[in-house]
Every structure is written in C-alpha cells, then in structure tokens.
Amino acid sequence: MGSLYDKTRLESKEYKISLDAQEKALQPLLARNDAYAERVKRYLAMPDLPRTPGSPLFDIVARVRSLPIIENFDNVIVPEVVPANITFDLFDFPPEHPARSMSDTYYVDDKNVLRTHDTVMWYYYLNLPEIKEKIAARKPLGVICYGKVYRKDEIDRHHMNVFHQMDGLYLVPDSEGILPIDELKNVLTGIVQGVFGKDVKYRFLDDTFPYTDPSLQVEVDVNGQWLEILGGGMAKKSSLRKMGLEGYNGWAFGFGLERLAIISMQLPDIRLLWSDDERVKKQLHLGQKFVEVSKYPAIVRDISFVVKKDFMPNVYFDLVRDVAGDLVEQVELLDEYENDEKFGVDKKSYAYRITYRAGDRTLTNDEIDILHKTLEKKTAEEFGAVVR
C-alpha cells in the first residue's frame, strides 16, 4: 500500500469553492435589518484569524501545514453558508441531534445554515472535477480545511459563538489496503508535538462522532489536568458513500484552533485572541505564558424575567452579545423555575448573573447601569418577557 509519506503521490494545491450559492442564500437576509439579520451580518464580517498574520491561530495553521505528514495535502476553502442537508444529513447526524436545532445553529433560511463544522469540506472537495478525475484514476487524496465556524453557545471566558476549526482528511483506494488507526495516531501525535513541543504529555481515548468509526480524542496534560484538544477517526463508509465516493477508506481529524492557543499560552480569556490592544497582541505567541496587562475590576448585575417556556437560552446569549459586545465576560444561569399558579402554565422564570469587564479600562457603574437597563428593555422587547 502507498504510504502517506510518499510525497510523490500527493500534490499540494489550493481550491476555492464558488460562493455563488452562498451569495444567493444570503440575499434575503442582507436586505433585512432585524436583530437576527444584523447579528448574522456582523458574525460573517468578523476576521478569519487563521488567515490573519500575527494571530497565534495563523501560527498554529502554519505549524500543522508544515508537518511532513501534511505538507503535501491540498487546501480547500469552502463557503461559510452551507445547506443544512450537507451539514447534517451527509454526515450522519441523527434526526434528533441537538446541532440541528435553531437553539444551537444559525439558520440563514429554512435550508441553509452558517457553517457549524469544517468537516463539510469533505463534500465540496470530493465533488471537485479535478478530484473526481483523481478518484477515477484511483489516486490517494489528502486535504485540509480551516476557517470560521458558528454555533450558538454560552458566554464565558473560554467560549465564543464564532470560532475557528481545522480539519484534515486522507483517503486511499480499498484496493491498496485498509489504513490502520495507528497511522492516524501518528498524525495526531505530530500535530500535538508540533504545537506544544516534544515534551508534552498526551493520551488517546475512545470517542464518538457521527461521521467517523472508530473515533478517538487526544488529551494533553495541563498542570496536572487532562484537557481534550483533538478529535478524529476512520471515515465512515456510509458518509463517504453519501458524497458519491465508493471504494476508498481513510482517516480524518478536526480541532478548534482557539482551544490549542488558549492552552499553549495559558490565556485567561478567549476574547484576548481578538484584541487590538498592542499590550495584548505583542504577548500572543505560542508557548509563551500570557501575563495580564491589567486586571480591571468586574461589575456584576443580575437580571430575572418571566418568559414563555419555548425560550431558548442560547438565543438569549446572542442578545446579551448584541447589547454588551466585548464588555460581557460571563453569563451565568442562577435559577430557573416554573410556577403555573404564579406565572401561568406556559411561562417560566429565569435569573442570570452577568459579569461585565473591559480589557483595557475600568468600567463605571453609571455606564453599566445604562447598558444593563438597555439589556432589560431588549429582553422584554425581543422575548416578550416580564423583567422582574
């Protein structure tokens, strides 16, 4: 069987998928000015940090792409607006999977979503005319993809709803044999050591993903605590078949770039990766422990309200981001309860604690009072809530 390390069998090329379908899907939304549409426009306009020189995410991609086991892989750039059936159905997400819900995923319309995972590149890459020619000739295939992904998420110092992933895929014809999962482990070992150094402690554990079987994850030891950083597995035949590919097998991997950067630099807050503060930016180097430039004090405010039971907390987090932007550090659910006699059979009470903190200055109580009052007003308007 041909080896991954036989570079003569792989040609490194960049493919950029047409954005015509994306632009067509976005047209109705771009013409709107409601809160949801403005939110999606803002997220799409955010910079792609792995393609921003000077960002540690750019450096992670460079390190991974330079590894001998990956350097001859193709690179494919895929749309950020993707049909829901490609995102979920082709990748064997079960009908009840939470990622299909509007509480977890940003829908552009009833058929298209903001990209939730970079693994969608399998479909786009395998259906390129030039790649179909390689498949007909029974050549091996190697490809990576990286960029922004979007998921409705909680608000804390280690999560954002817009972040970045990197994925890889390597396939060979079945006629050459079946690739062993140990080869994937060697690849993931190279990535871990390439980012964290040869002395990093890591381990493999079993995992489950909709489109790989068997699947595994990689954890690294960070100050005595094991943290998951990578996932991968052997590409499921059922997923490849749905994309029109028969008679191939291989492995795939994927990981969040922010997570690796946060661990490498011991960053206390994910927002620092987007900072324009020069005192912050000059410290953002992989392997260099971040030192707080100044820990400005936090201001904490609580908000409680009664709302219909179909209320979706992840959607509420988006509203908080709309109002407070980078000034919100964390939103913590303090309490939720039902009382049909007090609130009505279709109502429920929620209480949140919101931590406001700026990275470059001390906030004043007066400005946060105004901001929080705005949040209360918007909560009532957008969700029909009764703020208590």
GUPADREN-760506 format. One line per 5 residues: number of its first residue (from 1); their letters; for each residue x, y, z of C-alpha. Coordinates in steps of 0.1 Angstrom, whole numbers, plus 2048, in hexadecimal, padded with zeros to 3 digits. Layout:
# GUPADREN-760506
NUM> a> X:Y:Z  ...
This chain:
# GUPADREN-760506
1> mgsly> 800:800:800  80C:823:7F8  817:836:816  80D:859:822  831:862:822
6> dktrl> 835:85B:7FD  833:87F:7F3  834:878:7CE  811:86A:7D1  802:88B:7DE
11> eskey> 801:8AD:7CE  7FC:8CC:7E4  7E2:8E2:7D3  7C9:8FC:7E0  7A5:8FA:7D5
16> kisld> 78C:916:7DC  767:90B:7DA  750:924:7C8  73C:93B:7DE  71F:93F:7C6
21> aqeka> 708:928:7DA  712:93A:7FA  70B:95D:7EB  6EA:952:7DE  6E0:943:800
26> lqpll> 6EB:963:812  6D8:97C:7FC  6B7:97C:80F  6C9:97E:831  6E0:99A:826
31> arnda> 6C1:9AE:81C  6B3:9AC:83F  6BC:9C2:85D  6AC:9AE:87A  6C1:9A4:897
36> yaerv> 6C8:980:88B  6D2:98B:868  6E9:9A6:876  6F9:98D:88D  701:974:871
41> kryla> 70F:990:85B  726:99A:878  732:977:87E  73A:971:859  74E:992:858
46> mpdlp> 764:988:875  788:981:86A  794:95E:862  7B0:95C:87C  7C3:93D:86D
51> rtpgs> 7C8:953:84E  7D2:972:862  7F8:974:865  803:97B:888  7E7:967:897
56> plfdi> 7F1:948:8AB  7D6:935:897  7E9:93E:877  808:92F:887  7F7:90F:891
61> varvr> 7EB:909:86E  80E:910:861  81D:8F7:879  804:8DC:870  807:8E2:84A
66> slpii> 82D:8DF:84D  82C:8BD:85C  83B:8A3:844  81C:88E:847  805:8AA:83C
71> enfdn> 81A:8C3:828  810:8B4:806  7EB:8B4:80D  7D4:8C9:7F9  7C3:8E7:809
76> vivpe> 79E:8ED:802  78C:90E:80B  766:907:80E  748:91E:813  73E:92A:835
81> vvpan> 719:926:82C  711:902:826  6F2:8EE:81E  6E4:8DD:83D  6E2:8BB:82B
86> itfdl> 707:8BD:823  70F:8C7:847  6FB:8AD:858  6EC:892:842  70B:889:82E
91> fdfpp> 71F:886:84E  707:86E:85F  6FA:886:87A  6DB:874:888  6BA:887:884
96> ehpar> 6B9:88F:8A9  6DC:89C:8AB  6DC:8BE:8BE  6F2:8CE:8A4  6D4:8CE:88C
101> smsdt> 6C1:8E4:8A4  6BD:90A:89F  6C8:90C:8C3  6EB:900:8B9  6EF:90A:895
106> yyvdd> 6EB:92B:882  6D3:926:865  6D5:93E:848  6B4:930:83B  6A2:90F:83F
111> knvlr> 6BB:8FD:828  6DD:90E:830  6F2:913:84F  711:924:85A  72D:90A:858
116> thdtv> 72D:8F6:879  74B:8E0:871  767:8E1:858  762:8BC:850  749:8C7:836
121> mwyyy> 768:8CB:820  766:8A5:819  748:8AB:803  756:8C9:7F0  778:8BA:7EB
126> lnlpe> 76D:898:7E0  755:8A7:7C6  76F:8BE:7B5  774:8B3:791  79A:8B0:795
131> ikeki> 796:89A:7B4  77C:885:7A2  797:87E:788  7AF:874:7A3  795:85C:7B1
136> aarkp> 78F:84D:78F  7B4:847:78C  7B4:838:7B0  7CD:850:7BE  7D0:858:7E3
141> lgvic> 7C0:878:7F0  7CC:890:80C  7BC:8B1:815  7B9:8CA:831  7A0:8E6:837
146> ygkvy> 79F:901:852  78B:920:85A  76E:92E:86D  751:91A:87B  732:925:88D
151> rkdei> 71F:916:8AA  707:925:8C2  719:921:8E4  71B:92C:907  72F:94B:912
156> drhhm> 74E:946:927  773:94C:925  77A:92D:910  75D:92D:8F7  752:942:8DA
161> nvfhq> 736:93C:8C1  74E:944:8A4  76F:930:8A5  786:91D:88D  78C:8F9:884
166> mdgly> 7A5:8E6:870  79D:8C4:860  7B1:8AA:84D  7A8:88C:837  7BD:871:828
171> lvpds> 7AF:855:812  7BD:839:7FE  7AC:81F:7E6  7A1:800:7F7  7B5:7EC:7DE
176> egilp> 7D4:7F9:7EF  7C9:7EC:811  7B8:7FA:830  7CA:817:842  7D0:80F:867
181> idelk> 7C4:826:882  7E8:826:88F  7F2:83B:871  7D8:855:87C  7E7:854:89F
186> nvltg> 809:85B:890  7FA:879:87E  7EA:887:89D  80A:882:8B1  81C:897:897
191> ivqgv> 802:8B3:89B  803:8B2:8C1  828:8B3:8C2  82A:8CD:8A6  815:8E5:8BA
196> fgkdv> 81F:8DD:8DE  842:8CF:8DA  851:8AC:8DD  84F:8AB:903  829:8AF:904
201> kyrfl> 816:893:916  7F8:886:903  7E1:868:900  7C7:858:8E9  7A4:850:8F4
206> ddtfp> 787:841:8E2  76C:859:8D6  74D:85B:8C0  747:870:8A2  72B:86E:888
211> ytdps> 742:86A:86A  75F:855:877  761:832:885  775:828:899  77B:84B:8A7
216> lqvev> 794:859:8C0  79E:878:8D3  7BF:886:8DE  7C4:895:901  7E2:8A8:90D
221> dvngq> 7EE:8AC:931  7EC:8D1:93B  7F8:8D7:95E  7EC:8B4:969  7CB:8B7:958
226> wleil> 7C2:8A4:938  7B1:8BA:91E  7A3:8AE:8FD  7B2:8C0:8DE  7AE:8AA:8BF
231> gggma> 795:891:8B1  797:879:894  78F:857:887  78B:841:869  774:850:84F
236> kkssl> 752:83D:84E  74A:82C:82E  726:837:831  730:85C:831  749:858:814
241> rkmgl> 72E:845:800  715:862:805  72F:879:7F5  732:862:7D7  753:851:7E1
246> egyng> 755:82B:7E1  773:815:7E5  788:82C:7FB  791:82B:81F  7A6:842:836
251> wafgf> 7A8:858:854  79C:87B:85E  7A3:893:87A  796:8B5:886  79D:8CD:8A2
256> glerl> 795:8F0:8AF  7B2:908:8AA  7A9:91F:8C7  7AB:902:8DF  7CE:8FA:8D5
261> aiism> 7D8:91E:8D7  7C8:923:8FA  7DA:905:907  7FC:90D:8F7  7FC:931:905
266> qlpdi> 7E8:92B:924  7D0:946:91A  7B6:950:934  79C:95C:91B  794:953:8F7
271> rllws> 78C:977:8EF  7B1:97F:8F1  7B6:96D:8CF  7A1:988:8BF  7B1:9A5:8D1
276> dderv> 7BF:9C4:8C0  7D2:9CF:8E0  7F7:9CF:8D7  800:9C5:8FB  7EC:9A5:8F5
281> kkqlh> 7F5:99F:8D0  81B:9A0:8D7  816:983:8F0  802:96C:8DA  81E:953:8D1
286> lgqkf> 819:92E:8D3  82B:91E:8F1  82E:940:902  81A:943:922  803:961:921
291> vevsk> 808:97B:93C  7EA:990:944  7F0:9B4:938  7D8:9C0:952  7BB:9AF:964
296> ypaiv> 7A0:9C9:963  784:9C4:97C  764:9B3:973  741:9C0:978  726:9A7:97E
301> rdisf> 701:9AB:978  6E4:993:97A  6C6:990:964  6A7:97B:96A  688:978:954
306> vvkkd> 66A:963:94C  667:957:929  655:93C:914  662:919:918  66E:917:8F5
311> fmpnv> 689:930:8FE  6AC:925:8F2  6C9:92F:909  6E3:92E:8EC  6CE:947:8D9
316> yfdlv> 6CE:95D:8F8  6F4:95C:8F9  6F4:96B:8D6  6DE:988:8E3  6F7:98E:8FF
321> rdvag> 713:98F:8E6  6FF:9A7:8D0  6FB:9BF:8ED  71C:9BC:900  734:9B1:8E5
326> dlveq> 757:9AA:8F3  74E:9B9:915  73C:999:91F  753:980:92F  73B:966:93B
331> velld> 716:95E:93D  70D:945:959  6EB:935:95E  6E2:93A:983  6BF:92B:983
336> eyend> 6A3:91F:96E  681:914:97B  65D:90F:972  63E:919:986  61E:914:972
341> ekfgv> 609:927:98C  621:944:98D  62D:947:969  614:933:955  616:911:946
346> dkksy> 62B:91C:927  644:932:93B  665:92D:94C  67C:942:961  6A1:947:95A
351> ayrit> 6BC:959:96E  6DE:961:960  6FE:971:96E  711:986:955  735:98E:95A
356> yragd> 741:9AE:948  766:9B4:944  77B:9C8:92B  79D:9BD:921  7AC:9E0:91D
361> rtltn> 79B:9F6:937  787:9F8:957  762:9F8:951  74C:A10:965  72C:A06:977
366> deidi> 719:A21:964  722:A14:941  71A:9F0:94B  6F9:9FB:95B  6F0:A0B:939
371> lhktl> 6FB:9EB:926  6E9:9D4:93E  6C9:9E9:93B  6CC:9E5:915  6CF:9C0:919
376> ekkta> 6B0:9BF:92F  69D:9D3:915  6A9:9BD:8F8  6A1:99D:90C  67D:9A9:910
381> eefga> 67A:9B3:8EB  68A:995:8DA  67D:979:8F0  65C:988:8FD  66B:984:920
386> vvr> 660:994:940  67F:9A1:951  67C:99E:977
